[in-house]
Amino acid sequence: MPDHHTIVIRSGLRAVHKRNALAHGIAHAELGHRDDRPKHELQADRLSSLYLIDPAEFADVAQWARDDAGIICAELGITLRVLEAYQRSA
């Protein structure tokens, strides 16, 4: 809700989804988005992935997890969508 400087997160989400949704909302705010057109969603996904993923930690986990996306997501506390956005931005 950009007019109210408020990010609303649906109740009942698991912690990992709340964390990712908050980072995504913050990215939209930082980028000045006022709508959710596909281009804005991709930009917010990319920026939120940079908020949530430490490059050194990612490299370490990806190596021992043998690039298994499920393990990487679980270890880093991110969703697959965030992981994919991070990998596209690399």
C-alpha positions in Angstrom: 0.0 0.0 0.0 2.4 2.7 -1.2 0.1 5.6 -0.5 0.1 4.6 3.2 3.8 3.5 3.3 2.6 0.1 4.5 3.5 -3.5 3.6 0.7 -5.9 4.3 1.6 -9.6 4.8 -1.1 -12.2 4.8 -1.5 -13.9 8.2 -1.0 -17.6 8.5 2.2 -17.8 6.3 5.1 -19.8 7.5 8.1 -17.7 8.7 10.1 -18.3 5.5 7.3 -16.9 3.4 6.7 -14.0 5.7 10.4 -13.1 5.5 10.5 -13.4 1.7 7.3 -11.4 1.3 8.6 -8.6 3.5 11.8 -8.4 1.6 9.8 -8.3 -1.7 7.6 -5.5 -0.3 10.6 -3.5 0.8 12.1 -4.0 -2.7 9.0 -2.6 -4.3 9.1 0.4 -2.0 12.7 1.1 -2.6 12.2 0.8 -6.3 9.3 3.2 -6.1 6.8 0.8 -7.7 3.1 1.7 -7.5 1.7 -1.4 -9.2 2.6 -5.1 -9.7 3.1 -5.3 -13.4 5.3 -8.2 -14.5 8.4 -6.0 -15.0 8.1 -4.6 -11.5 7.6 -8.1 -10.0 10.9 -9.3 -11.6 12.7 -6.2 -10.4 11.4 -6.7 -6.9 12.3 -10.4 -7.0 15.8 -9.6 -8.0 16.4 -6.9 -5.4 14.8 -8.9 -2.6 17.0 -11.9 -3.5 20.0 -9.6 -2.9 18.7 -8.6 0.5 18.1 -12.2 1.5 21.2 -14.1 0.1 24.7 -13.6 1.2 26.9 -14.5 -1.8 29.6 -16.3 0.3 27.0 -18.3 2.2 25.2 -19.1 -1.1 28.4 -20.4 -2.7 29.2 -22.6 0.3 25.7 -24.1 0.5 25.4 -24.6 -3.2 28.7 -26.5 -3.2 27.9 -29.0 -0.5 24.2 -29.2 -1.5 25.4 -30.1 -5.0 23.1 -27.4 -6.4 20.0 -29.1 -5.1 17.5 -26.2 -5.1 15.4 -27.6 -2.2 18.3 -28.0 0.1 19.7 -24.5 -0.8 16.3 -22.9 -0.1 15.9 -24.7 3.2 19.4 -23.8 4.3 19.2 -20.1 3.3 15.6 -19.6 4.5 14.4 -18.6 1.0 11.7 -19.6 -1.5 12.5 -21.2 -4.8 11.3 -17.9 -6.5 13.9 -15.9 -4.6 16.6 -18.5 -5.5 15.7 -18.3 -9.1 15.7 -14.5 -9.1 19.2 -14.6 -7.5 20.6 -17.0 -10.0 19.2 -14.9 -12.9 20.9 -11.8 -11.5 24.3 -13.5 -11.1 
